[in-house]
């Protein structure tokens, strides 16, 4: 199989700015830099990105373009180090899987990063879920919210301290839209928690794209992203349908490993998933039946070794040559080489587990 040539990103950051970034890794005030891709030179702002991943030796970056303001139909990108994932492919494999099953999902590609003349290795470039994400897909404009912590659990109670939330929009960060749009998010959350059981099926369909949510739920359960129910997602309100849709985000802790790269049992996440919205939807017999049907469809088509192996092999072959130049990964190529079989084993075991648990959805 021929290998793919990765784009090389050459980043220049003034040495004093690197010192400033590393002095306080939690500071979100950006520094300026220059990014060169081929013959294209751009002025940028950048900052370290992520929560726990900021502490890792191999840093991840959030890059915003300002001269020119747009590059490859985006105003900003995320460069993820995928430091704890021994395969480096789980995030991309997951996001592509969501797209394959019919869920809105950010695009991604691998690049090779060089900072001030020093190779930093293989990175996953992630598309930002913002107004350009919508424009690139010919979708109507609408507010977008990122779930930034465990309070984004669709509940009136905090998932962090188990107390009543001081505000309905706790756990969310508005990425695109106006402050007035927050009322739609607040309406969604309070409705999820207050609509009577007898009218929930009818009323929730006026606020949420239920079919799309059930597709997303199946994707989270199959890939087993434990954090994906209260974190690692974005919400978009389609201004034409007036309905919220949900998107995956940051899916490296999947396919049998947790966020630290450790082995996670294939039966760790139950077939019914988590969070208040999921519980209420699956309490409706028609929604529960539809969710079961989606799981059966995906288990037969997309969530199989036969379907995913060619994709996994393509990803692995595209980045394998570049690992030898990655200072953080080059000594761990033997582990990398074993990861595809690890993922295949997870798919088989997870598939059997879901099949066995399917009767709980009757």
Long-range contacts (C-beta under 8 A, 24 or more apart in sequence): 1-313, 1-314, 1-317, 2-317, 3-317, 3-318, 3-320, 3-321, 4-314, 4-317, 4-318, 6-110, 6-111, 6-112, 6-122, 6-318, 6-319, 6-322, 7-37, 7-38, 7-109, 7-111, 7-112, 8-37, 8-38, 8-111, 8-112, 8-114, 9-35, 9-36, 9-37, 9-79, 9-111, 9-112, 9-113, 9-114, 9-123, 10-35, 10-36, 10-37, 10-114, 11-35, 11-36, 11-46, 11-61, 11-113, 11-114, 11-115, 11-116, 12-36, 12-115, 12-116, 13-46, 13-115, 13-116, 15-116, 18-116, 21-47, 21-48, 25-54, 25-55, 25-59, 26-54, 30-62, 30-64, 35-63, 40-71, 42-67, 42-68, 42-71, 43-67, 49-78, 49-79, 49-80, 50-80, 50-250, 52-259, 53-80, 53-81, 53-83, 53-84, 56-81, 56-83, 56-84, 57-83, 57-328, 58-83, 58-120, 58-121, 58-328, 60-123, 70-132, 73-132, 73-135, 73-136, 74-127, 74-128, 74-132, 75-128, 75-130, 75-132, 76-128, 76-130, 77-125, 77-126, 77-127, 77-128, 78-125, 78-126, 78-128, 79-111, 79-113, 79-123, 79-124, 79-125, 79-126, 80-123, 80-124, 80-125, 80-126, 80-250, 80-252, 81-121, 81-123, 81-328, 82-122, 82-123, 82-124, 82-252, 83-328, 84-252, 84-259, 84-260, 84-261, 85-252, 85-257, 85-261, 86-257, 86-261, 86-332, 86-335, 86-336, 86-339, 87-255, 87-316, 87-336, 87-339, 87-340, 87-342, 87-343, 88-122, 88-124, 88-319, 88-323, 88-329, 88-336, 89-312, 89-315, 89-316, 89-319, 89-339, 90-251, 90-252, 90-253, 90-254, 90-255, 90-257, 90-343, 91-124, 91-126, 91-250, 91-251, 91-252, 91-254, 92-124, 92-315, 93-254, 93-255, 93-308, 93-311, 93-312, 93-315, 93-343, 94-219, 94-223, 94-225, 94-248, 94-251, 94-252, 94-254, 94-255, 95-126, 95-248, 95-251, 96-311, 97-219, 97-222, 97-223, 97-302, 97-303, 97-308, 98-216, 98-219, 98-247, 98-248, 100-302, 101-215, 101-218, 101-219, 101-298, 101-302, 102-212, 102-215, 103-212, 103-215, 103-216, 103-219, 103-247, 103-248, 104-137, 104-212, 104-236, 104-245, 104-247, 105-247, 105-248, 106-133, 106-247, 106-248, 106-249, 110-315, 110-318, 110-319, 110-322, 112-322, 112-325, 119-325, 119-326, 119-327, 120-326, 120-327, 120-328, 121-322, 121-323, 121-325, 121-326, 121-327, 121-328, 121-329, 122-319, 122-322, 122-323, 122-326, 122-329, 128-175, 129-175, 129-234, 129-236, 129-247, 129-249, 130-175, 130-176, 131-176, 134-176, 134-236, 139-236, 139-238, 140-238, 140-239, 140-240, 141-176, 141-239, 142-177, 142-181, 142-236, 142-237, 142-238, 142-239, 143-174, 143-176, 143-177, 143-178, 143-181, 143-182, 143-184, 143-185, 143-236, 143-237, 144-174, 144-175, 144-176, 144-177, 144-234, 144-235, 144-236, 144-237, 145-169, 145-172, 145-173, 145-174, 145-175, 145-185, 145-234, 145-235, 145-236, 146-172, 146-173, 146-175, 146-234, 146-249, 147-171, 147-172, 147-230, 147-231, 147-232, 147-233, 147-234, 147-235, 147-249, 148-172, 148-173, 148-231, 149-231, 150-230, 150-231, 151-230, 152-230, 152-231, 152-233, 153-229, 153-230, 153-275, 153-276, 154-189, 154-192, 154-193, 154-275, 154-276, 154-277, 154-278, 155-189, 155-192, 155-193, 155-275, 155-276, 156-189, 156-190, 156-193, 159-230, 171-230, 172-235, 175-234, 177-237, 181-237, 184-237, 184-244, 185-235, 185-237, 185-244, 188-244, 192-276, 192-277, 192-280, 193-276, 197-283, 200-280, 200-283, 200-284, 201-284, 201-286, 201-287, 204-280, 204-281, 206-242, 206-243, 207-242, 207-243, 207-244, 208-243, 208-244, 208-277, 209-238, 209-241, 209-243, 209-244, 209-245, 210-281, 210-287, 211-290, 212-245, 212-246, 213-245, 213-246, 213-277, 213-281, 214-281, 214-287, 214-290, 214-291, 214-294, 215-294, 216-246, 216-247, 216-248, 217-273, 217-278, 217-281, 217-291, 218-291, 218-294, 218-295, 218-298, 219-248, 219-298, 220-248, 220-269, 220-273, 221-269, 221-270, 221-271, 221-273, 221-295, 221-354, 222-295, 222-298, 222-299, 222-303, 222-350, 222-354, 223-251, 223-254, 223-255, 224-254, 224-255, 224-256, 224-264, 224-266, 224-268, 224-269, 224-346, 224-350, 225-251, 225-253, 225-254, 225-269, 226-253, 226-258, 226-264, 226-268, 226-269, 227-253, 227-259, 229-273, 229-274, 229-275, 229-278, 230-274, 230-275, 255-343, 255-346, 255-347, 256-342, 256-343, 256-345, 256-346, 256-350, 266-346, 266-349, 266-350, 266-353, 267-353, 270-357, 271-295, 271-353, 271-354, 271-357, 271-358, 271-360, 271-361, 272-360, 272-361, 282-361, 288-361, 289-361, 291-361, 292-358, 292-361, 292-362, 295-354, 295-358, 295-361, 296-358, 299-351, 299-354, 299-355, 303-347, 303-350, 303-351, 304-347, 304-351, 305-344, 305-347, 305-348, 308-343, 308-347, 309-340, 309-344, 312-340, 312-343, 312-344, 313-340, 316-340
